[in-house]
Amino acid sequence: MPVRYLCRHCKVEIGTLPFEAEETIQKLHLFEIGEIDDYLEKNERGETTIHSICEHCEDSLRQFPDYYALKKWLQ
């Protein structure tokens, strides 16, 4: 089943990879840093979504670093 990537800030779909979920997760090394629950979501159908950051939101955070302190900075 493919793995979807969504921006965790603006919810825009960044892309999809045709890899199996477990293989992708292992490549990301999220298990090592203990943050997998913050970035990984599996629904009842077994689909996997990884929450990342899109280029637009990354640029905004670079310009306005105070946004990091806000839980939700996009309305």
HTML snippet that shows the backbone in 3Dmol.js (N, CA, C, O; Angstrom):
<script src="https://3Dmol.org/build/3Dmol-min.js"></script>
<div id="view" style="width:600px;height:400px;position:relative"></div>
<script>
const pdb = `
ATOM      1  N   MET A   1       0.849  -1.176   0.000  1.00  0.00           N
ATOM      2  CA  MET A   1       0.000   0.000   0.000  1.00  0.00           C
ATOM      3  C   MET A   1       0.898   1.245   0.000  1.00  0.00           C
ATOM      4  O   MET A   1       1.882   1.281   0.739  1.00  0.00           O
ATOM      5  N   PRO A   2       0.592   2.240  -0.790  1.00  0.00           N
ATOM      6  CA  PRO A   2       1.436   3.438  -0.847  1.00  0.00           C
ATOM      7  C   PRO A   2       1.381   4.243   0.459  1.00  0.00           C
ATOM      8  O   PRO A   2       0.446   4.122   1.250  1.00  0.00           O
ATOM      9  N   VAL A   3       2.396   5.051   0.647  1.00  0.00           N
ATOM     10  CA  VAL A   3       2.497   5.917   1.816  1.00  0.00           C
ATOM     11  C   VAL A   3       2.276   7.352   1.362  1.00  0.00           C
ATOM     12  O   VAL A   3       2.945   7.831   0.447  1.00  0.00           O
ATOM     13  N   ARG A   4       1.322   8.045   2.013  1.00  0.00           N
ATOM     14  CA  ARG A   4       1.033   9.449   1.670  1.00  0.00           C
ATOM     15  C   ARG A   4       1.831  10.369   2.583  1.00  0.00           C
ATOM     16  O   ARG A   4       2.036  10.075   3.760  1.00  0.00           O
ATOM     17  N   TYR A   5       2.274  11.476   2.025  1.00  0.00           N
ATOM     18  CA  TYR A   5       2.956  12.509   2.797  1.00  0.00           C
ATOM     19  C   TYR A   5       2.093  13.760   2.790  1.00  0.00           C
ATOM     20  O   TYR A   5       1.742  14.268   1.726  1.00  0.00           O
ATOM     21  N   LEU A   6       1.747  14.263   3.981  1.00  0.00           N
ATOM     22  CA  LEU A   6       0.959  15.479   4.132  1.00  0.00           C
ATOM     23  C   LEU A   6       1.743  16.484   4.947  1.00  0.00           C
ATOM     24  O   LEU A   6       2.510  16.111   5.835  1.00  0.00           O
ATOM     25  N   CYS A   7       1.551  17.766   4.649  1.00  0.00           N
ATOM     26  CA  CYS A   7       2.156  18.817   5.449  1.00  0.00           C
ATOM     27  C   CYS A   7       1.415  18.875   6.783  1.00  0.00           C
ATOM     28  O   CYS A   7       0.188  18.958   6.811  1.00  0.00           O
ATOM     29  N   ARG A   8       2.141  18.832   7.857  1.00  0.00           N
ATOM     30  CA  ARG A   8       1.490  18.826   9.175  1.00  0.00           C
ATOM     31  C   ARG A   8       0.958  20.193   9.569  1.00  0.00           C
ATOM     32  O   ARG A   8       0.237  20.313  10.559  1.00  0.00           O
ATOM     33  N   HIS A   9       1.300  21.219   8.814  1.00  0.00           N
ATOM     34  CA  HIS A   9       0.820  22.571   9.116  1.00  0.00           C
ATOM     35  C   HIS A   9      -0.376  22.952   8.256  1.00  0.00           C
ATOM     36  O   HIS A   9      -1.422  23.322   8.791  1.00  0.00           O
ATOM     37  N   CYS A  10      -0.246  22.871   6.932  1.00  0.00           N
ATOM     38  CA  CYS A  10      -1.319  23.325   6.044  1.00  0.00           C
ATOM     39  C   CYS A  10      -2.152  22.182   5.470  1.00  0.00           C
ATOM     40  O   CYS A  10      -3.137  22.429   4.774  1.00  0.00           O
ATOM     41  N   LYS A  11      -1.774  20.941   5.750  1.00  0.00           N
ATOM     42  CA  LYS A  11      -2.519  19.742   5.331  1.00  0.00           C
ATOM     43  C   LYS A  11      -2.533  19.500   3.820  1.00  0.00           C
ATOM     44  O   LYS A  11      -3.375  18.750   3.327  1.00  0.00           O
ATOM     45  N   VAL A  12      -1.625  20.116   3.092  1.00  0.00           N
ATOM     46  CA  VAL A  12      -1.505  19.891   1.649  1.00  0.00           C
ATOM     47  C   VAL A  12      -0.799  18.556   1.425  1.00  0.00           C
ATOM     48  O   VAL A  12       0.150  18.228   2.137  1.00  0.00           O
ATOM     49  N   GLU A  13      -1.253  17.793   0.446  1.00  0.00           N
ATOM     50  CA  GLU A  13      -0.586  16.538   0.134  1.00  0.00           C
ATOM     51  C   GLU A  13       0.724  16.837  -0.588  1.00  0.00           C
ATOM     52  O   GLU A  13       0.733  17.468  -1.645  1.00  0.00           O
ATOM     53  N   ILE A  14       1.809  16.386  -0.016  1.00  0.00           N
ATOM     54  CA  ILE A  14       3.140  16.609  -0.588  1.00  0.00           C
ATOM     55  C   ILE A  14       3.426  15.580  -1.667  1.00  0.00           C
ATOM     56  O   ILE A  14       4.018  15.900  -2.698  1.00  0.00           O
ATOM     57  N   GLY A  15       3.009  14.356  -1.433  1.00  0.00           N
ATOM     58  CA  GLY A  15       3.234  13.324  -2.432  1.00  0.00           C
ATOM     59  C   GLY A  15       2.875  11.952  -1.913  1.00  0.00           C
ATOM     60  O   GLY A  15       2.414  11.800  -0.781  1.00  0.00           O
ATOM     61  N   THR A  16       3.091  10.950  -2.753  1.00  0.00           N
ATOM     62  CA  THR A  16       2.820   9.564  -2.402  1.00  0.00           C
ATOM     63  C   THR A  16       3.970   8.705  -2.888  1.00  0.00           C
ATOM     64  O   THR A  16       4.510   8.918  -3.974  1.00  0.00           O
ATOM     65  N   LEU A  17       4.330   7.743  -2.077  1.00  0.00           N
ATOM     66  CA  LEU A  17       5.371   6.807  -2.474  1.00  0.00           C
ATOM     67  C   LEU A  17       4.765   5.416  -2.561  1.00  0.00           C
ATOM     68  O   LEU A  17       3.967   5.036  -1.704  1.00  0.00           O
ATOM     69  N   PRO A  18       5.133   4.650  -3.585  1.00  0.00           N
ATOM     70  CA  PRO A  18       4.549   3.329  -3.764  1.00  0.00           C
ATOM     71  C   PRO A  18       5.163   2.257  -2.868  1.00  0.00           C
ATOM     72  O   PRO A  18       4.848   1.080  -3.044  1.00  0.00           O
ATOM     73  N   PHE A  19       6.017   2.610  -1.923  1.00  0.00           N
ATOM     74  CA  PHE A  19       6.674   1.638  -1.058  1.00  0.00           C
ATOM     75  C   PHE A  19       5.719   1.091  -0.018  1.00  0.00           C
ATOM     76  O   PHE A  19       4.679   1.683   0.274  1.00  0.00           O
ATOM     77  N   GLU A  20       6.088  -0.032   0.525  1.00  0.00           N
ATOM     78  CA  GLU A  20       5.364  -0.570   1.672  1.00  0.00           C
ATOM     79  C   GLU A  20       5.658   0.314   2.874  1.00  0.00           C
ATOM     80  O   GLU A  20       6.767   0.833   2.998  1.00  0.00           O
ATOM     81  N   ALA A  21       4.709   0.490   3.743  1.00  0.00           N
ATOM     82  CA  ALA A  21       4.813   1.408   4.874  1.00  0.00           C
ATOM     83  C   ALA A  21       5.985   1.065   5.785  1.00  0.00           C
ATOM     84  O   ALA A  21       6.753   1.955   6.149  1.00  0.00           O
ATOM     85  N   GLU A  22       6.138  -0.173   6.154  1.00  0.00           N
ATOM     86  CA  GLU A  22       7.188  -0.553   7.096  1.00  0.00           C
ATOM     87  C   GLU A  22       8.575  -0.253   6.522  1.00  0.00           C
ATOM     88  O   GLU A  22       9.464   0.206   7.240  1.00  0.00           O
ATOM     89  N   GLU A  23       8.750  -0.513   5.241  1.00  0.00           N
ATOM     90  CA  GLU A  23      10.031  -0.249   4.584  1.00  0.00           C
ATOM     91  C   GLU A  23      10.345   1.245   4.616  1.00  0.00           C
ATOM     92  O   GLU A  23      11.481   1.628   4.897  1.00  0.00           O
ATOM     93  N   THR A  24       9.370   2.081   4.337  1.00  0.00           N
ATOM     94  CA  THR A  24       9.556   3.532   4.343  1.00  0.00           C
ATOM     95  C   THR A  24       9.884   4.037   5.732  1.00  0.00           C
ATOM     96  O   THR A  24      10.794   4.849   5.898  1.00  0.00           O
ATOM     97  N   ILE A  25       9.156   3.568   6.729  1.00  0.00           N
ATOM     98  CA  ILE A  25       9.373   4.008   8.098  1.00  0.00           C
ATOM     99  C   ILE A  25      10.773   3.644   8.564  1.00  0.00           C
ATOM    100  O   ILE A  25      11.429   4.442   9.232  1.00  0.00           O
ATOM    101  N   GLN A  26      11.232   2.462   8.225  1.00  0.00           N
ATOM    102  CA  GLN A  26      12.581   2.056   8.613  1.00  0.00           C
ATOM    103  C   GLN A  26      13.626   2.954   7.957  1.00  0.00           C
ATOM    104  O   GLN A  26      14.642   3.271   8.575  1.00  0.00           O
ATOM    105  N   LYS A  27      13.389   3.361   6.731  1.00  0.00           N
ATOM    106  CA  LYS A  27      14.338   4.244   6.052  1.00  0.00           C
ATOM    107  C   LYS A  27      14.391   5.626   6.696  1.00  0.00           C
ATOM    108  O   LYS A  27      15.424   6.294   6.640  1.00  0.00           O
ATOM    109  N   LEU A  28      13.291   6.061   7.305  1.00  0.00           N
ATOM    110  CA  LEU A  28      13.247   7.380   7.928  1.00  0.00           C
ATOM    111  C   LEU A  28      13.934   7.416   9.291  1.00  0.00           C
ATOM    112  O   LEU A  28      14.204   8.498   9.814  1.00  0.00           O
ATOM    113  N   HIS A  29      14.218   6.259   9.872  1.00  0.00           N
ATOM    114  CA  HIS A  29      14.878   6.159  11.170  1.00  0.00           C
ATOM    115  C   HIS A  29      14.098   6.867  12.280  1.00  0.00           C
ATOM    116  O   HIS A  29      14.703   7.363  13.231  1.00  0.00           O
ATOM    117  N   LEU A  30      12.782   6.923  12.177  1.00  0.00           N
ATOM    118  CA  LEU A  30      11.983   7.570  13.208  1.00  0.00           C
ATOM    119  C   LEU A  30      11.949   6.744  14.490  1.00  0.00           C
ATOM    120  O   LEU A  30      11.730   7.289  15.572  1.00  0.00           O
ATOM    121  N   PHE A  31      12.161   5.447  14.378  1.00  0.00           N
ATOM    122  CA  PHE A  31      12.159   4.610  15.572  1.00  0.00           C
ATOM    123  C   PHE A  31      13.294   5.008  16.509  1.00  0.00           C
ATOM    124  O   PHE A  31      13.144   4.950  17.729  1.00  0.00           O
ATOM    125  N   GLU A  32      14.425   5.411  15.942  1.00  0.00           N
ATOM    126  CA  GLU A  32      15.597   5.747  16.745  1.00  0.00           C
ATOM    127  C   GLU A  32      15.402   7.012  17.565  1.00  0.00           C
ATOM    128  O   GLU A  32      15.916   7.104  18.679  1.00  0.00           O
ATOM    129  N   ILE A  33      14.677   7.979  17.045  1.00  0.00           N
ATOM    130  CA  ILE A  33      14.548   9.244  17.762  1.00  0.00           C
ATOM    131  C   ILE A  33      13.276   9.318  18.598  1.00  0.00           C
ATOM    132  O   ILE A  33      13.031  10.328  19.259  1.00  0.00           O
ATOM    133  N   GLY A  34      12.462   8.262  18.580  1.00  0.00           N
ATOM    134  CA  GLY A  34      11.298   8.175  19.440  1.00  0.00           C
ATOM    135  C   GLY A  34      10.182   9.152  19.140  1.00  0.00           C
ATOM    136  O   GLY A  34       9.386   9.456  20.029  1.00  0.00           O
ATOM    137  N   GLU A  35      10.098   9.647  17.936  1.00  0.00           N
ATOM    138  CA  GLU A  35       9.069  10.626  17.590  1.00  0.00           C
ATOM    139  C   GLU A  35       8.090  10.089  16.563  1.00  0.00           C
ATOM    140  O   GLU A  35       7.390  10.865  15.913  1.00  0.00           O
ATOM    141  N   ILE A  36       8.031   8.801  16.411  1.00  0.00           N
ATOM    142  CA  ILE A  36       7.212   8.235  15.337  1.00  0.00           C
ATOM    143  C   ILE A  36       5.735   8.566  15.492  1.00  0.00           C
ATOM    144  O   ILE A  36       5.046   8.759  14.490  1.00  0.00           O
ATOM    145  N   ASP A  37       5.226   8.639  16.729  1.00  0.00           N
ATOM    146  CA  ASP A  37       3.803   8.931  16.926  1.00  0.00           C
ATOM    147  C   ASP A  37       3.430  10.342  16.511  1.00  0.00           C
ATOM    148  O   ASP A  37       2.269  10.601  16.195  1.00  0.00           O
ATOM    149  N   ASP A  38       4.390  11.260  16.506  1.00  0.00           N
ATOM    150  CA  ASP A  38       4.123  12.634  16.098  1.00  0.00           C
ATOM    151  C   ASP A  38       3.995  12.775  14.578  1.00  0.00           C
ATOM    152  O   ASP A  38       3.382  13.726  14.095  1.00  0.00           O
ATOM    153  N   TYR A  39       4.563  11.844  13.834  1.00  0.00           N
ATOM    154  CA  TYR A  39       4.635  11.985  12.389  1.00  0.00           C
ATOM    155  C   TYR A  39       3.888  10.917  11.600  1.00  0.00           C
ATOM    156  O   TYR A  39       3.642  11.091  10.407  1.00  0.00           O
ATOM    157  N   LEU A  40       3.530   9.832  12.239  1.00  0.00           N
ATOM    158  CA  LEU A  40       2.956   8.702  11.542  1.00  0.00           C
ATOM    159  C   LEU A  40       1.509   8.500  11.951  1.00  0.00           C
ATOM    160  O   LEU A  40       1.167   8.571  13.131  1.00  0.00           O
ATOM    161  N   GLU A  41       0.665   8.246  10.962  1.00  0.00           N
ATOM    162  CA  GLU A  41      -0.762   8.003  11.229  1.00  0.00           C
ATOM    163  C   GLU A  41      -1.222   6.834  10.380  1.00  0.00           C
ATOM    164  O   GLU A  41      -0.998   6.807   9.170  1.00  0.00           O
ATOM    165  N   LYS A  42      -1.861   5.877  11.012  1.00  0.00           N
ATOM    166  CA  LYS A  42      -2.447   4.750  10.288  1.00  0.00           C
ATOM    167  C   LYS A  42      -3.942   4.777  10.539  1.00  0.00           C
ATOM    168  O   LYS A  42      -4.385   4.925  11.678  1.00  0.00           O
ATOM    169  N   ASN A  43      -4.720   4.633   9.473  1.00  0.00           N
ATOM    170  CA  ASN A  43      -6.173   4.621   9.653  1.00  0.00           C
ATOM    171  C   ASN A  43      -6.685   3.189   9.730  1.00  0.00           C
ATOM    172  O   ASN A  43      -5.905   2.240   9.648  1.00  0.00           O
ATOM    173  N   GLU A  44      -7.990   3.037   9.887  1.00  0.00           N
ATOM    174  CA  GLU A  44      -8.593   1.714  10.068  1.00  0.00           C
ATOM    175  C   GLU A  44      -8.463   0.816   8.844  1.00  0.00           C
ATOM    176  O   GLU A  44      -8.568  -0.405   8.960  1.00  0.00           O
ATOM    177  N   ARG A  45      -8.236   1.403   7.678  1.00  0.00           N
ATOM    178  CA  ARG A  45      -8.054   0.612   6.455  1.00  0.00           C
ATOM    179  C   ARG A  45      -6.600   0.198   6.242  1.00  0.00           C
ATOM    180  O   ARG A  45      -6.286  -0.487   5.268  1.00  0.00           O
ATOM    181  N   GLY A  46      -5.707   0.612   7.152  1.00  0.00           N
ATOM    182  CA  GLY A  46      -4.303   0.248   7.043  1.00  0.00           C
ATOM    183  C   GLY A  46      -3.474   1.203   6.209  1.00  0.00           C
ATOM    184  O   GLY A  46      -2.303   0.935   5.943  1.00  0.00           O
ATOM    185  N   GLU A  47      -4.063   2.313   5.793  1.00  0.00           N
ATOM    186  CA  GLU A  47      -3.315   3.305   5.010  1.00  0.00           C
ATOM    187  C   GLU A  47      -2.397   4.101   5.941  1.00  0.00           C
ATOM    188  O   GLU A  47      -2.769   4.431   7.067  1.00  0.00           O
ATOM    189  N   THR A  48      -1.216   4.395   5.459  1.00  0.00           N
ATOM    190  CA  THR A  48      -0.227   5.112   6.253  1.00  0.00           C
ATOM    191  C   THR A  48      -0.030   6.517   5.714  1.00  0.00           C
ATOM    192  O   THR A  48       0.130   6.717   4.510  1.00  0.00           O
ATOM    193  N   THR A  49      -0.044   7.494   6.622  1.00  0.00           N
ATOM    194  CA  THR A  49       0.228   8.885   6.272  1.00  0.00           C
ATOM    195  C   THR A  49       1.362   9.375   7.151  1.00  0.00           C
ATOM    196  O   THR A  49       1.343   9.195   8.368  1.00  0.00           O
ATOM    197  N   ILE A  50       2.345   9.995   6.525  1.00  0.00           N
ATOM    198  CA  ILE A  50       3.460  10.590   7.255  1.00  0.00           C
ATOM    199  C   ILE A  50       3.298  12.095   7.178  1.00  0.00           C
ATOM    200  O   ILE A  50       3.194  12.664   6.092  1.00  0.00           O
ATOM    201  N   HIS A  51       3.278  12.734   8.337  1.00  0.00           N
ATOM    202  CA  HIS A  51       3.122  14.187   8.408  1.00  0.00           C
ATOM    203  C   HIS A  51       4.509  14.815   8.411  1.00  0.00           C
ATOM    204  O   HIS A  51       5.332  14.556   9.289  1.00  0.00           O
ATOM    205  N   SER A  52       4.739  15.642   7.408  1.00  0.00           N
ATOM    206  CA  SER A  52       6.026  16.295   7.217  1.00  0.00           C
ATOM    207  C   SER A  52       5.779  17.793   7.095  1.00  0.00           C
ATOM    208  O   SER A  52       4.848  18.324   7.702  1.00  0.00           O
ATOM    209  N   ILE A  53       6.603  18.467   6.318  1.00  0.00           N
ATOM    210  CA  ILE A  53       6.419  19.906   6.111  1.00  0.00           C
ATOM    211  C   ILE A  53       6.657  20.220   4.636  1.00  0.00           C
ATOM    212  O   ILE A  53       7.615  19.737   4.031  1.00  0.00           O
ATOM    213  N   CYS A  54       5.771  21.035   4.069  1.00  0.00           N
ATOM    214  CA  CYS A  54       5.915  21.405   2.662  1.00  0.00           C
ATOM    215  C   CYS A  54       6.901  22.573   2.536  1.00  0.00           C
ATOM    216  O   CYS A  54       7.269  23.200   3.530  1.00  0.00           O
ATOM    217  N   GLU A  55       7.311  22.846   1.326  1.00  0.00           N
ATOM    218  CA  GLU A  55       8.284  23.915   1.082  1.00  0.00           C
ATOM    219  C   GLU A  55       7.747  25.281   1.496  1.00  0.00           C
ATOM    220  O   GLU A  55       8.482  26.103   2.043  1.00  0.00           O
ATOM    221  N   HIS A  56       6.474  25.516   1.235  1.00  0.00           N
ATOM    222  CA  HIS A  56       5.871  26.810   1.580  1.00  0.00           C
ATOM    223  C   HIS A  56       5.912  27.046   3.094  1.00  0.00           C
ATOM    224  O   HIS A  56       6.317  28.117   3.546  1.00  0.00           O
ATOM    225  N   CYS A  57       5.499  26.063   3.862  1.00  0.00           N
ATOM    226  CA  CYS A  57       5.505  26.208   5.319  1.00  0.00           C
ATOM    227  C   CYS A  57       6.932  26.279   5.862  1.00  0.00           C
ATOM    228  O   CYS A  57       7.195  27.007   6.820  1.00  0.00           O
ATOM    229  N   GLU A  58       7.838  25.541   5.267  1.00  0.00           N
ATOM    230  CA  GLU A  58       9.235  25.586   5.690  1.00  0.00           C
ATOM    231  C   GLU A  58       9.809  26.992   5.477  1.00  0.00           C
ATOM    232  O   GLU A  58      10.510  27.515   6.343  1.00  0.00           O
ATOM    233  N   ASP A  59       9.513  27.593   4.336  1.00  0.00           N
ATOM    234  CA  ASP A  59       9.969  28.964   4.070  1.00  0.00           C
ATOM    235  C   ASP A  59       9.372  29.947   5.072  1.00  0.00           C
ATOM    236  O   ASP A  59      10.062  30.847   5.552  1.00  0.00           O
ATOM    237  N   SER A  60       8.086  29.773   5.389  1.00  0.00           N
ATOM    238  CA  SER A  60       7.437  30.654   6.367  1.00  0.00           C
ATOM    239  C   SER A  60       8.081  30.532   7.740  1.00  0.00           C
ATOM    240  O   SER A  60       8.290  31.533   8.426  1.00  0.00           O
ATOM    241  N   LEU A  61       8.393  29.311   8.136  1.00  0.00           N
ATOM    242  CA  LEU A  61       9.037  29.108   9.437  1.00  0.00           C
ATOM    243  C   LEU A  61      10.451  29.693   9.470  1.00  0.00           C
ATOM    244  O   LEU A  61      10.910  30.164  10.510  1.00  0.00           O
ATOM    245  N   ARG A  62      11.128  29.659   8.338  1.00  0.00           N
ATOM    246  CA  ARG A  62      12.460  30.282   8.268  1.00  0.00           C
ATOM    247  C   ARG A  62      12.365  31.802   8.430  1.00  0.00           C
ATOM    248  O   ARG A  62      13.187  32.419   9.108  1.00  0.00           O
ATOM    249  N   GLN A  63      11.354  32.391   7.799  1.00  0.00           N
ATOM    250  CA  GLN A  63      11.184  33.846   7.865  1.00  0.00           C
ATOM    251  C   GLN A  63      10.655  34.294   9.217  1.00  0.00           C
ATOM    252  O   GLN A  63      11.001  35.375   9.692  1.00  0.00           O
ATOM    253  N   PHE A  64       9.821  33.472   9.841  1.00  0.00           N
ATOM    254  CA  PHE A  64       9.189  33.827  11.111  1.00  0.00           C
ATOM    255  C   PHE A  64       9.405  32.698  12.130  1.00  0.00           C
ATOM    256  O   PHE A  64       8.485  31.922  12.389  1.00  0.00           O
ATOM    257  N   PRO A  65      10.590  32.600  12.699  1.00  0.00           N
ATOM    258  CA  PRO A  65      10.896  31.495  13.606  1.00  0.00           C
ATOM    259  C   PRO A  65      10.030  31.468  14.867  1.00  0.00           C
ATOM    260  O   PRO A  65       9.967  30.437  15.537  1.00  0.00           O
ATOM    261  N   ASP A  66       9.374  32.551  15.201  1.00  0.00           N
ATOM    262  CA  ASP A  66       8.476  32.557  16.360  1.00  0.00           C
ATOM    263  C   ASP A  66       7.287  31.626  16.160  1.00  0.00           C
ATOM    264  O   ASP A  66       6.641  31.233  17.131  1.00  0.00           O
ATOM    265  N   TYR A  67       6.992  31.272  14.922  1.00  0.00           N
ATOM    266  CA  TYR A  67       5.875  30.373  14.630  1.00  0.00           C
ATOM    267  C   TYR A  67       6.089  28.987  15.253  1.00  0.00           C
ATOM    268  O   TYR A  67       5.122  28.274  15.522  1.00  0.00           O
ATOM    269  N   TYR A  68       7.342  28.607  15.479  1.00  0.00           N
ATOM    270  CA  TYR A  68       7.622  27.304  16.081  1.00  0.00           C
ATOM    271  C   TYR A  68       6.964  27.162  17.449  1.00  0.00           C
ATOM    272  O   TYR A  68       6.609  26.055  17.853  1.00  0.00           O
ATOM    273  N   ALA A  69       6.801  28.256  18.153  1.00  0.00           N
ATOM    274  CA  ALA A  69       6.211  28.231  19.496  1.00  0.00           C
ATOM    275  C   ALA A  69       4.697  28.034  19.464  1.00  0.00           C
ATOM    276  O   ALA A  69       4.101  27.655  20.472  1.00  0.00           O
ATOM    277  N   LEU A  70       4.074  28.290  18.315  1.00  0.00           N
ATOM    278  CA  LEU A  70       2.620  28.175  18.199  1.00  0.00           C
ATOM    279  C   LEU A  70       2.220  26.758  17.810  1.00  0.00           C
ATOM    280  O   LEU A  70       2.848  26.136  16.953  1.00  0.00           O
ATOM    281  N   LYS A  71       1.187  26.264  18.437  1.00  0.00           N
ATOM    282  CA  LYS A  71       0.710  24.920  18.098  1.00  0.00           C
ATOM    283  C   LYS A  71       0.075  24.902  16.708  1.00  0.00           C
ATOM    284  O   LYS A  71       0.299  23.966  15.941  1.00  0.00           O
ATOM    285  N   LYS A  72      -0.704  25.912  16.381  1.00  0.00           N
ATOM    286  CA  LYS A  72      -1.326  26.041  15.069  1.00  0.00           C
ATOM    287  C   LYS A  72      -1.164  27.471  14.600  1.00  0.00           C
ATOM    288  O   LYS A  72      -1.764  28.382  15.171  1.00  0.00           O
ATOM    289  N   TRP A  73      -0.364  27.684  13.572  1.00  0.00           N
ATOM    290  CA  TRP A  73      -0.104  29.054  13.128  1.00  0.00           C
ATOM    291  C   TRP A  73      -0.759  29.364  11.796  1.00  0.00           C
ATOM    292  O   TRP A  73      -0.721  30.512  11.353  1.00  0.00           O
ATOM    293  N   LEU A  74      -1.362  28.375  11.142  1.00  0.00           N
ATOM    294  CA  LEU A  74      -2.118  28.623   9.921  1.00  0.00           C
ATOM    295  C   LEU A  74      -3.606  28.543  10.235  1.00  0.00           C
ATOM    296  O   LEU A  74      -4.053  27.612  10.905  1.00  0.00           O
ATOM    297  N   GLN A  75      -4.360  29.502   9.759  1.00  0.00           N
ATOM    298  CA  GLN A  75      -5.806  29.519  10.028  1.00  0.00           C
ATOM    299  C   GLN A  75      -6.559  29.035   8.811  1.00  0.00           C
ATOM    300  O   GLN A  75      -7.788  28.973   8.830  1.00  0.00           O
TER     301      GLN A  75
END
`;
const viewer = $3Dmol.createViewer("view");
viewer.addModel(pdb, "pdb");
viewer.setStyle({}, {cartoon: {color: "spectrum"}});
viewer.zoomTo();
viewer.render();
</script>
